[in-house]
Amino acid sequence: MKKTEVQRVWWIKDYCIKMQATINRFGNNFDNFCFDNVYYNSTLFNLIQISEVSIKLANEYKCLYNNFIKWKELEEIAVKVKCDLHTEDRSLIWEIITIQVPILLKYCEKIIEDNKSDFVDNTIDLTKYN
């Protein structure tokens, strides 16, 4: 995998971690999520970023992990979220951030681990992502 592609996966991983930190801070509670706009907006921002970064991944690299990650669905999240920003039904976003994002995080960690050996220079600090 090219260095830039792995770096994009690191960014996705970082947004997943930030989303989990937000859930930990506000509580893994759907009612809190629904009624606290700071909670909702924080997770929404990270979710949109994940989607936007995944769009930039080269197709040839997406194919390498196509069995694990549904890239097309991930890319479409940003469109869905932007269309439903002011919806009263936040259950779809809740399901994504509490069920699908932790799975995505594990796959990102696997991709990063599988590609660590490609880096022999110090231009990317691998310790930041541990």
N, C-alpha and C positions, 0 to 999 in steps of 0.2 A: 504494500500500500504506500502511496506517496505520502510524504511528510505532511503536506497540507491537508490531505484527506483524514489522516489520523488526528491531526490537530482539530479538525472540525468535529470529529467524534469526541474528543476531549471537551470541546465546548458544550456539546449535547450533554455529556456526563455532568459537567459543571452546573448546567441549568437544572438537571434532574436533582442534583444534590441540594441546590438552592431551594427547589420546590419542596423537598423533603424537610429541609430546615424550617421552612415556613409552616408546614403542617405540624411539625413538632412544637413550634412556638405558639401557634394559635389553637392547637388541639386537633386531633383526628376526629372531628365531629362535624357532620353535615350541616347541622343547624348553625353552628358558628360560621361555617363557610358561606352559608346562604345569607346571613344577616350582617356579616362584617365585610364591608367593601374593601378594606385594606387587605384582608386575607385573600379575598377573591381576586382583586386586581394584581396582587403580587404573584399568585400562582398563574394567573392568566398571562402575565408578561413573560414568565419563564416558558410557559407552554408555547406561546407564539414564537419565541426565540428558538426553541427546539425545532419547531416546524420549519422556520426560515433557514436555519443552518442545514437541516437535512435536505432541503431543496438544492443547496449548493454542492452537495456531495456528487462526485462524478458517477454516472450510471455504472461504469465498469466496476467501481468499488462497491456500489450498492448490491450488485449481482453476487459478490463474494459472500455476502451475509443475508441474502434474500430469504433463506430458509428460516432465519431467526427474527428478522425485523421486517415488518410490512411498511416499506419505505413510502409507498404511494399514500397509504392511509395516514402516515405520519406527516407527510407534506400537506395533505388536505386539512389537517387540524387547524392550521392558521386561517384558512378560508372559513371553515365552520365556526370557529371561535369569533372571528371578526363579524360574521353575519349575526351571531347570537349574543353579542356583547351585552345587550340590555334585556335579554330574556329573563323571565322569572324562574324558569326551570333550569337550575344549575346542576342537575343530576348527571348530565353527560360529562361535563367538565370534572365533576367530583369523581366519577368512575375512571376517567382517564388519569387523573393525578394520583388516585389512591391505589389503582390496580395496575394500569398499564405502564405508568412512569417507573415504578420500582423494577418491573421486568426489563424495560428499556435500559435502565441504569446497569443492570447485570450484564446485558449484552454489550453495552459500551465498554464496560470493564474488561470483558473477554476480548473485544476487538483491540483495545489498547494493549492488553497483555500479549496477544498474538503478534503484535507489531512493534513491541519495544525494541527488539533486536535490530530494527532498521535504522535506529538512531545511534550514531557514534559521536556526535558532537554535542555541545551543551547549549544549543540555541533554544531548546525547549526544556524547561525544568520539569522533569517527570515527577519529582517529589510533590509538587503542588497538587497533583491529581490522585495522590494516595490517601 
